[in-house]
Amino acid sequence: MKKQFAFALAASCLAAPVFAADHGHEHGDASVAQAYIKEILNDNKTYAGAHKAKYFQDLAKGQHPRATVVTCSDSRVHTNMLDKTPESDLFMVRNIGNQMATALGSVEYGVNHLNSSLLLIIGHSKCGAIAAAGGDYSSLEPAIKKELDTIKINKGGENIEGVKTNVNNQVAEATKEFADKVKAGHLLVIGAVYDFADDMKQGGGKLNVINVNGETDAAKVKAALSGKPAAPKAAASH
Ligand SMILES: [Zn+2]
């Protein structure tokens, strides 16, 4: 019950109008923090106890992430929706609006130095950063404004459309940034939307891939994911 309330509150805080100065700010609560850090330490104890010493010794030897993931900081988005054992496999880069520009160094580190073969850019439904970027955010803090300035979407559009446009823009940036690796077949850039709200009508909670190396045609995306060569456009329609 309490958690549900906090969830609703967080969701409303992320919507653009709540960011506006005339609404003021919701405040945190130290007693909530104290209770939660207890919970976190407890969960961590369970986690640490569930693994053998060798598990952590192996992690200490180094990381070999197969994917670099650029996703939103939104608390409803986590790795457990895409990988049950993400340790050493997902190099996570998170910021508001799942952007390349605001975290380019981190993305370059994952792709160029850790040699991830997959660069996965994940947007999500009901994104507060997209809602803010698609509205008037002139009264926000300079640092937040700076991070929203690099989200290039139409003002006042549907949230899910802005989310998709932003993912496609980020993939375009990534394929440009890592053009040589993509061309050589050393890197696959995939754009997807984690749609917990089922705004794309593909099922709630589904990770919908909408872009592969800059290709957004649905049939070609599907073919690229199955590893088959894309069918010619005329033959693709059933
Ligand atoms: Zn978001």
Residues whose N, C-alpha, C, O or C-beta is under 5 A from the ligand:
A	BS01	ZN	C72 D74 G97 C127 G128 A129
